[in-house]
Amino acid sequence: MSENIISYDPSNGNKLGEVTAATVTDIEKAVNNAKAAALHWKCISHEDRLQAIQRAYSAAEPIVANLAELLSKEMGKDIRRSTSEVQGSIWGGPYIAKSCLDAFASKESGESTLEYVPLGIAAIISPWNYPLAMANNLIIPALMAGNSVIWKPSEETPLIAQAFFDTIHQGFPENLLQIVHGAGEQGRMLVESNINIIGFTGSQATGKDIMARAATSLKRLVMELGGNDPLIVMSDANIKAAARFAVASSFENAGQMCISTERIYVDQAVAHEFEQQVISAASQYRVGPWNMEGVNIGPIINKTQHEKIVNHIKDAVEQDARLLLGSTDNPERYIPPTVLAGMTPEMRVEQEETFGPVVCISSFTTIEEAIERANNTSYGLGAVVYGGRDARRVAAQLEAGMIGVNQGVGGGGDVPWVGAKQSGFGFHGSPEGHRQFAQVRVVSR
Ligand code: NAD
């Protein structure tokens, strides 16, 4: 019996639309269709796959504005950010595909040839915070490796996923790219179905569940998981620049970003100045619905997530954190810019991913203490250091897959998107990342 997944506007709770959740039979059917579609796709050249992706993605170019508006309505981010995500995804599809050409080219080694051949069917399971970009990053290398793809987007953002899918999938051979809807239940069914690789972006908890279920048949995994990114501000840092970065990175996408700055450790010699600069920068932010002029912090995606953020703020204040901006009494659906100081390692904001527009500042007396606290979590996605001469030495001691020195993480170029510790298992981007969607085969003569 099919159920409907209802999509709500997070800014007011109004129903936006609905999609049908996949049943076990739907998923079995999708898997059979994907198997048939892969038969031809796996035999064509990488150049032909690239051309198909270019053709498919170009169909979305004329409707950027429509897609961006739907993305804003369904996810809550402002129209500038939605437009940038839609454009980035349309541009990014062919761009990532092109960068796969070298990665998947066969290589000679002695008497052997190394080939990168398809694994079969890739299940791509994506989150709601960047509903198109996160899916794209996994769908494209999976297709370029010669796999067929079944995409299960988040139950929070099914409409934008369906609209994007409807636009691009006709450029591909029938059933090469399919979409199935649902929440955790459908995700689990897909993971346990007869697919060969799972490309997942989402929370640590879901990643662990997927890994356990995938273990029974040793399915390949590429998992980009949650973060709890630290920022260390040294005494010789450019304090104004560090504060601006801290605020922008904590508030981006209403804090609902895997590489948001979640914890800040600032040298006590400059802590007061840093706090003042943070308050000044944070006070400039405006909270509200996506279509209100000047808004740069949208609503929180749902009630559960809102409650979690509120509870993290309350927990910190109950344990004597100083509330420098914001309130423990937040309006429904929104969290206005919030700044906390005096954090301790026991607080929930320190150990868990808050995923909201909250700046959390601690001061330190020795750099060793800052490094220890920065590393004292199971997460290891990104980490940033602002400082002078010694900043690179400090950065080298941080346990994260992506590190920024006097800038955010993830530079230009074809570098991977990669988490350390429990923030990732496998990664994407760069030739090494792309190759995780293929089977390496050695042919010796
Ligand atoms: P989530 O783990 O709740 O859900 C992600 C997807 O998994 C959704 O499609 C959901 O329906 C599906 N799902 C849920 N339970 C499942 C199960 N047991 N088996 C299979 N699929 C299941 O995450 P979310 O709330 O959608 O996204 C936010 C999280 O994603 C945050 O932790 C954030 O840091 C992380 N994230 C990480 C990156 C990265 O690149 N590392 C990027 C974006 C988001």
Boltz pocket constraint, residues with backbone or C-beta under 6 A from the ligand:
constraints:
  - pocket:
      binder: B
      contacts: [[A, 125], [A, 126], [A, 127], [A, 128], [A, 129], [A, 130], [A, 134], [A, 152], [A, 153], [A, 154], [A, 155], [A, 182], [A, 183], [A, 184], [A, 185], [A, 186], [A, 187], [A, 188], [A, 191], [A, 201], [A, 202], [A, 203], [A, 204], [A, 205], [A, 206], [A, 207], [A, 209], [A, 210], [A, 224], [A, 225], [A, 226], [A, 227], [A, 257], [A, 258], [A, 259], [A, 353], [A, 381], [A, 417], [A, 419], [A, 423]]
      max_distance: 6.0
